[in-house]
Amino acid sequence: MRHTATALIAAMAICASATALASSHREAPSITKSPKVDATDLYMFNSYENGRQDYVTIIANYLPLQDAYGGPNYFSLDDDALYEIHVDNNGDAVEDITFQFRFTQQLNSIELDTDGDPSTAKVAVPLVNIGNATMPGNVQTNESYAINMVKGDRRSTDRTALGSYQKPFDYIGTKSFPNDSYPAYANGFVKTLDMGSCANGKMGKVFVGQRAESFAIDLGRVFDLINLDPVGSRDGGTNILANKNVTSIAMEVPKSCLVNSTLAVDSDGNGSLDKVDPVIGAWTTASVRQATLVNPSPESGISTTTKKGGAWTQVSRLGMPLVNEVVIGLKDKDKFNASEPKDDVDKFKDYVFYPTLPKLIEILFADKGVVAPTNFPRQDLVTAFLTGVPTINKPANANQVPGDMLRLNTSIATKPANNQDDLGVIAGDNAGFPNGRRPGDDVTDVSLRVAMGKLCKLNISCVSDDAPAGDFPYTDRVRKTAAEFDSVFPYLRTPNPGATDTNSNVS
């Protein structure tokens, strides 16, 4: 029996080493090769900035584990990729609205006279900037992006151009951005967004740029077979991501442009002409071209090393946090990243019905009284990850198609930052995760508790006896609260600088 248990732990350790309890950072084998299109976190919440209660904020983070000192090229997004945020507003697990982002990196080659041979032309400099980076003439590269809004199928031609905008340069350091100028510099790239007639005169907002990593976790200990006390204090761990940055694609959109304004149908199949279903679902994807041809003789410039073509092919996907990490088996992680929510039940239902993570936690921490839930198939996990919680964020559509996406009830009132509970719905704060996801929601602790049967203790889709240890305070011992984020768009804070220097006066 001892050998059987040891073998099971070893087998699950292989899975845990790849899935662990990080949010979506390097979560699948293939995506590790393409960090620029690796989605790390998705947030969607009713805006709690004063005066913005009629808006929803959606933030898709990409390009994980950025070391702030990553020069000389820093962290541009992929100008050969298509980044998308999809919204389903009728419960069929198919996108009804898609926001598409395409990026362009441009070269402003800076050349200097080296005071050598007068007959020699000026020579290009090797660094990305030659002075104060808030001044465009001092920086060699810049990124811009164009946004399209697509109605219906994401590849439909029914699209509306929402404009083209500039992306701020990454926070090189305090000498390149002297006198604490970066926050104001980056804030200048928050732009208004005209959504057209659906907005009823309201103007949205958009920002794309580097931000401080918003997720918190003790990666080393978690990857080491959860080498911590998962039922002890929620504090005391080390946030390995504290000095990392990410790149955020952030939008604030009027609710009227997101919800389904057509006939809503209740659970009994009755229609109501004056009712609008307030529940929306969202996920983010990144796609690349099918074919890549490597240029053996790159020309001078940017992005001349390859030629890409063919149909768009999805390589990254993220809805609810932690699904690909702790639910989907290692062999199917790339498959999940290429799939769509409408196909989840056919392709991945066994991972939700019969999850392996709870059993692994039971084996590792049996000495603490940990016991995995016994209600198979796990309808409580279907509720949490695939359908939404009844009366909170389950769509009104009686023919709902289950699928993994972040769901938000846009009619539930927001809470100011100082009144938010980071455990969200399971702590009585229905404005928080899994009703959408706010920056300060501790999705790791919530997901651990749900995986171990917390919903059974709340009599949601199962009963208390199904989860003997469902009330344990499962935790990864690291968290961020709403107080550690801004309370205005884009909410995520100024990125970590690549260097600090007290002699930072440059021109």
C-alpha positions in Angstrom: 0.0 0.0 0.0 2.9 2.3 0.8 4.4 1.8 -2.6 1.0 2.5 -4.3 0.7 5.8 -2.4 4.3 6.7 -3.2 3.7 6.0 -6.9 0.5 8.1 -6.9 2.3 11.0 -5.3 5.1 10.8 -7.8 2.7 10.7 -10.8 0.8 13.6 -9.5 4.0 15.5 -8.8 4.7 15.5 -12.5 1.3 17.1 -13.1 1.8 19.6 -10.2 5.2 20.6 -11.4 3.6 22.0 -14.6 0.2 23.1 -13.2 0.9 24.4 -9.7 -1.1 27.2 -8.2 0.2 30.1 -10.2 -2.1 32.0 -12.3 -1.7 31.6 -16.1 2.1 32.0 -16.3 3.8 29.4 -18.6 0.9 27.1 -18.0 1.2 24.9 -21.1 4.3 23.3 -22.8 4.0 25.1 -26.1 3.2 28.6 -24.8 6.6 28.6 -22.9 8.1 29.1 -26.4 6.0 32.2 -27.1 5.9 34.4 -24.0 4.6 37.5 -26.0 1.3 35.7 -26.6 1.1 34.1 -23.1 -2.0 35.4 -21.3 -1.3 35.5 -17.6 -4.5 36.9 -15.9 -7.9 38.2 -16.9 -9.9 40.6 -14.8 -13.5 41.7 -15.3 -15.5 43.7 -12.8 -18.0 46.4 -12.4 -15.9 49.6 -12.2 -15.6 50.9 -8.7 -13.9 54.2 -9.6 -16.2 57.1 -8.4 -18.7 58.0 -11.0 -18.0 55.0 -13.3 -20.7 52.6 -12.0 -22.2 52.3 -15.5 -19.0 50.7 -16.8 -17.3 47.3 -16.8 -13.5 47.1 -16.6 -11.7 44.3 -18.5 -8.0 43.7 -18.2 -6.0 41.0 -20.0 -2.4 40.7 -18.9 0.2 39.2 -21.3 3.9 38.5 -21.4 4.6 37.0 -17.9 7.6 37.2 -15.5 9.0 40.4 -17.0 12.2 41.4 -15.2 12.1 45.2 -15.1 15.8 45.4 -16.1 15.2 43.4 -19.3 17.1 45.7 -21.7 18.1 46.6 -24.2 15.0 45.5 -26.0 12.5 45.3 -23.1 9.0 43.9 -23.6 7.1 44.8 -26.8 4.0 42.7 -27.8 4.0 40.6 -30.9 3.2 42.6 -34.0 2.5 39.4 -35.9 -0.1 38.3 -33.4 -3.8 39.0 -32.9 -4.9 39.7 -29.3 -8.6 39.4 -28.5 -11.1 39.8 -25.7 -14.3 37.9 -26.3 -17.7 38.5 -24.6 -20.6 36.1 -24.6 -23.9 37.8 -23.5 -26.5 35.1 -24.2 -25.1 32.1 -22.4 -24.3 29.9 -25.5 -20.5 29.9 -24.9 -19.9 31.6 -28.2 -18.5 35.1 -28.6 -21.1 37.9 -29.4 -18.6 40.7 -29.2 -14.8 40.6 -29.7 -12.3 43.4 -29.2 -9.3 42.8 -31.4 -5.9 44.4 -30.8 -3.1 44.5 -33.4 0.3 46.0 -32.6 2.9 47.7 -34.7 6.4 48.4 -33.5 8.2 51.2 -35.3 11.9 52.1 -35.5 13.1 55.7 -35.0 16.8 54.9 -35.6 19.0 57.2 -33.7 22.5 57.8 -35.0 25.4 59.7 -33.5 28.5 61.3 -34.8 31.4 59.6 -33.1 33.8 62.4 -33.8 36.0 60.0 -35.6 36.8 60.1 -39.4 34.8 63.1 -40.7 34.1 61.1 -43.9 32.3 58.4 -41.9 28.5 58.7 -41.7 26.8 58.7 -38.3 26.5 55.4 -36.6 23.3 53.8 -35.0 23.4 53.6 -31.2 22.9 50.2 -29.5 20.6 51.3 -26.6 16.9 52.0 -26.9 17.2 55.6 -25.7 19.8 58.3 -25.4 18.1 60.5 -22.8 14.9 61.4 -21.0 12.5 58.7 -22.4 9.4 60.9 -21.9 10.7 62.8 -25.0 9.9 60.7 -28.1 13.0 62.0 -29.9 15.2 60.2 -27.4 13.7 56.8 -27.9 14.5 54.5 -30.8 11.3 52.4 -30.9 7.6 53.0 -30.2 4.5 50.8 -30.3 1.1 51.6 -31.5 -2.1 49.5 -31.6 -5.4 49.4 -33.4 -8.7 48.2 -32.0 -11.6 46.7 -33.8 -14.9 45.6 -32.3 -16.4 42.6 -34.0 -20.0 41.5 -33.7 -20.8 37.8 -33.9 -18.1 35.3 -35.0 -14.6 36.6 -34.2 -13.6 36.2 -37.9 -16.7 38.1 -39.1 -16.3 41.0 -41.4 -18.8 42.9 -39.3 -16.3 45.0 -37.5 -16.0 48.5 -36.3 -12.7 50.4 -36.0 -12.4 51.9 -32.5 -9.2 53.8 -33.2 -5.4 53.6 -33.1 -3.4 54.5 -30.0 0.1 54.7 -28.7 1.6 52.4 -26.0 4.0 53.9 -23.4 7.5 52.7 -23.3 8.4 50.3 -20.5 9.8 51.6 -17.3 13.5 51.4 -18.1 14.6 53.1 -14.9 14.6 56.3 -12.9 17.5 57.8 -14.9 15.6 57.4 -18.2 12.4 58.6 -16.5 13.8 61.2 -14.1 12.1 62.9 -11.2 9.4 60.2 -10.7 8.0 61.1 -14.1 6.9 57.6 -15.2 3.4 57.5 -13.5 2.3 60.8 -15.1 4.0 59.8 -18.4 2.1 56.4 -18.5 -1.2 58.0 -17.4 -1.0 60.2 -20.5 -1.6 57.0 -22.6 -5.0 56.4 -21.0 -7.4 57.4 -23.8 -11.1 57.8 -24.2 -12.9 55.2 -26.3 -15.9 56.0 -28.5 -18.0 52.9 -28.6 -20.7 54.3 -30.9 -24.5 54.2 -30.5 -24.5 51.4 -27.9 -22.8 53.7 -25.4 -25.7 56.2 -25.3 -23.2 59.0 -25.2 -20.9 57.5 -22.6 -17.2 57.3 -23.4 -15.1 54.3 -22.5 -11.4 54.2 -21.8 -8.4 52.1 -23.0 -4.8 51.7 -21.9 -2.2 49.2 -23.1 1.2 49.2 -21.3 3.5 47.8 -18.8 2.1 47.4 -15.2 3.4 45.9 -12.0 2.6 42.2 -11.8 -0.9 42.0 -10.2 -0.8 38.3 -9.2 0.8 37.2 -5.9 2.2 33.7 -5.2 5.1 31.9 -3.6 6.1 30.1 -6.8 9.0 28.2 -5.4 7.2 26.5 -2.5 4.0 25.9 -4.5 5.9 24.2 -7.3 7.8 22.1 -4.8 4.7 19.9 -4.0 3.0 22.7 -2.1 5.9 23.0 0.3 3.9 25.1 2.8 1.1 24.8 5.3 -2.1 25.0 3.1 -4.4 25.2 6.1 -2.5 27.6 8.2 -2.1 31.4 8.2 -3.0 33.2 5.0 0.1 35.4 5.4 3.8 34.7 5.8 4.7 33.5 2.4 7.0 35.2 -0.1 5.5 36.8 -3.2 8.1 35.8 -5.8 6.3 38.0 -8.4 6.6 41.2 -6.3 9.4 42.6 -8.5 8.0 41.4 -11.9 6.0 43.3 -14.5 3.4 42.4 -17.1 1.8 44.1 -20.1 -1.8 45.0 -19.7 -4.6 45.4 -22.3 -7.2 47.3 -20.3 -10.6 48.6 -21.4 -13.5 50.3 -19.6 -16.6 49.7 -21.6 -20.2 51.0 -21.0 -22.4 48.1 -19.7 -24.9 48.9 -22.4 -22.4 47.8 -25.0 -21.8 44.5 -23.4 -25.1 43.1 -22.2 -27.7 41.3 -24.4 -30.5 43.8 -25.0 -32.7 41.2 -26.7 -35.4 39.1 -25.1 -34.2 37.4 -21.9 -35.6 34.0 -21.0 -35.9 32.8 -17.4 -35.2 29.3 -16.1 -38.9 28.3 -16.8 -38.6 29.3 -20.5 -40.7 32.4 -20.0 -39.7 35.6 -21.9 -39.7 39.1 -20.6 -39.5 42.0 -23.1 -38.5 44.5 -20.5 -35.7 42.4 -19.0 -32.1 42.5 -20.0 -29.9 39.6 -18.9 -27.1 41.4 -16.9 -24.7 38.4 -17.0 -21.8 38.4 -19.4 -18.9 36.0 -19.9 -15.5 36.8 -21.1 -12.2 35.2 -22.1 -9.0 36.4 -23.8 -7.1 34.7 -26.6 -4.0 35.3 -28.7 -3.6 33.9 -32.2 -0.6 33.7 -34.6 -0.3 32.9 -38.3 0.0 29.2 -39.2 3.2 29.5 -41.2 6.5 31.0 -40.3 9.4 31.4 -42.7 12.8 32.3 -41.2 14.7 34.9 -43.2 18.4 33.7 -43.4 19.5 37.3 -44.3 17.6 39.7 -42.1 17.6 43.3 -43.3 18.2 46.3 -41.1 15.2 47.3 -39.1 12.7 45.7 -36.8 10.9 42.3 -37.3 12.7 41.4 -40.5 13.9 37.9 -39.3 10.7 36.1 -40.3 7.8 36.1 -42.7 4.4 34.8 -41.4 1.3 33.9 -43.2 -1.8 31.6 -43.3 -4.9 31.6 -41.2 -5.0 32.8 -37.6 -4.3 30.0 -35.1 -5.2 30.3 -31.5 -2.3 29.5 -29.1 -3.4 31.1 -25.8 -6.7 31.2 -23.9 -7.7 32.4 -20.5 -11.1 32.8 -18.8 -11.4 31.6 -15.2 -8.1 31.7 -13.4 -6.2 28.5 -12.7 -8.2 26.2 -15.0 -5.4 25.2 -17.3 -3.0 25.1 -14.3 -4.8 22.9 -11.8 -7.8 21.3 -13.7 -6.6 20.3 -17.1 -4.2 17.4 -17.4 -0.7 18.0 -18.7 -1.3 16.1 -21.9 -4.2 18.4 -22.9 -2.9 21.8 -21.9 -1.9 22.9 -25.4 -5.2 21.5 -26.6 -7.1 23.6 -24.1 -5.2 26.7 -25.2 -6.3 26.1 -28.8 -10.0 25.4 -27.9 -13.1 27.5 -27.4 -15.6 27.5 -24.5 -18.4 26.0 -26.5 -16.4 22.8 -26.9 -15.3 22.4 -23.2 -17.9 19.8 -22.2 -17.1 17.5 -25.1 -13.3 17.9 -24.8 -12.5 18.4 -21.1 -15.5 17.5 -18.9 -13.7 14.6 -17.1 -11.1 17.1 -15.7 -14.0 19.0 -14.0 -16.1 16.0 -13.0 -13.1 14.0 -11.7 -10.3 16.5 -10.8 -7.0 15.1 -9.6 -5.8 18.1 -7.6 -8.0 17.5 -4.6 -6.7 13.9 -4.3 -3.1 15.2 -4.5 -3.8 17.6 -1.7 -5.4 14.9 0.4 -2.3 12.6 -0.1 0.2 15.4 0.7 -1.7 16.7 3.8 -3.6 13.7 5.2 -1.8 14.3 8.5 -3.7 17.6 8.8 -7.0 16.0 8.3 -7.4 17.0 4.7 -9.9 14.8 2.8 -10.9 15.3 -0.8 -14.6 15.7 -1.7 -16.5 12.6 -2.7 -19.4 14.0 -4.8 -18.6 12.6 -8.3 -19.2 13.9 -10.8 -18.2 17.3 -9.2 -21.3 19.4 -10.1 -20.0 22.0 -7.7 -17.0 22.6 -9.9 -19.3 22.7 -13.0 -21.1 25.5 -11.2 -17.9 27.4 -10.3 -16.1 27.0 -13.6 -18.6 26.2 -16.4 -22.0 27.7 -15.6 -21.9 30.4 -13.0 -23.5 30.4 -9.5 -27.4 30.4 -9.5 -28.9 33.8 -8.5 -25.4 35.4 -8.8 -23.8 35.1 -12.2 -25.5 32.3 -14.1 -27.0 33.4 -17.4 -30.8 33.5 -17.8 -30.6 31.3 -20.9 -32.5 28.1 -20.1 -30.4 26.4 -22.9 -27.1 27.6 -21.5 -24.0 25.9 -22.9 -21.4 25.3 -20.1 -18.0 26.6 -20.9 -14.9 28.1 -19.1 -15.2 31.8 -19.0 -15.1 34.6 -16.4 -18.7 35.5 -15.7 -20.0 38.8 -14.3 -23.4 40.0 -13.2 -23.3 43.6 -14.3 -26.3 44.5 -12.1 -24.6 43.7 -8.8 -23.5 46.9 -7.1 -19.8 47.5 -6.7 -17.9 47.9 -3.4 -15.2 50.5 -2.8 -11.7 49.1 -2.3 -11.8 49.5 1.5 -15.0 47.4 1.7 -14.0 44.5 -0.5 -13.5 41.0 0.8 -10.7 39.3 -1.1 -12.5 35.9 -0.7 -15.4 37.2 -2.7 -18.6 35.2 -3.0 -17.7 32.5 -0.5 -17.2 35.3 2.1 -20.5 37.0 1.3 -19.1 39.6 -1.1 -21.1 39.0 -4.2 -19.3 41.7 -6.1 -16.2 39.6 -6.1 -14.8 36.4 -7.5 -16.1 34.2 -9.0 -18.6 36.9 -9.9 -16.1 38.4 -12.2 -12.6 39.1 -10.8 -11.3 42.2 -9.2 -7.5 42.9 -8.9 -7.6 42.3 -5.1 -9.6 39.1 -5.2 -7.5 36.1 -3.9 -8.4 33.7 -6.6 -5.9 31.1 -5.5 -7.3 30.8 -2.0 -10.9 30.8 -3.3 -10.1 28.2 -6.0 -8.4 26.0 -3.5 -11.4 26.1 -1.2 -13.8 25.5 -4.0 -11.8 22.6 -5.2 -11.8 21.1 -1.7 -15.6 21.4 -1.4 -16.4 24.9 -0.1 -19.6 25.1 -2.2 -20.8 21.8 -0.6 -20.6 23.5 2.8 -22.8 26.3 1.3 -25.2 23.7 -0.1 -24.5 24.8 -3.7 -24.7 21.8 -6.1 -23.7 19.4 -3.4 -24.2 18.8 0.4 -22.0 19.3 3.4 -21.3 15.5 3.9 -19.7 15.4 0.4 -16.8 17.5 1.6 -15.6 16.5 5.1 -12.8 19.1 5.0 -14.6 21.6 2.9 -14.5 24.3 5.6 -10.7 24.2 6.0 -9.0 27.6 5.4 -7.0 26.5 2.3 -4.4 29.0 1.3 -1.1 29.6 -0.5 -0.1 32.1 2.2 0.4 35.0 -0.2 -2.2 37.6 -1.2 -2.8 41.1 -2.3 -5.7 43.2 -1.2 -7.6 45.9 -3.0 -5.6 48.5 -1.1 -2.5 47.5 -3.1 -4.1 48.6 -6.3 -5.4 51.9 -7.5 -9.1 52.8 -7.4 -9.1 54.4 -10.8 -8.6 53.0 -14.3 -6.5 51.1 -15.2 -6.3 50.0 -11.5 -3.1 48.0 -11.8 -0.1 50.1 -10.5 3.0 51.6 -12.0 5.5 49.0 -13.1 8.7 48.3 -11.3 11.6 50.3 -12.7 14.5 48.6 -14.3 16.9 50.5 -12.2 16.9 53.3 -9.5 19.5 56.0 -9.4 19.7 59.0 -7.2 21.6 60.9 -10.0 18.7 60.8 -12.4 18.8 64.2 -14.0 19.1 63.7 -17.7 17.8 65.7 -20.6 
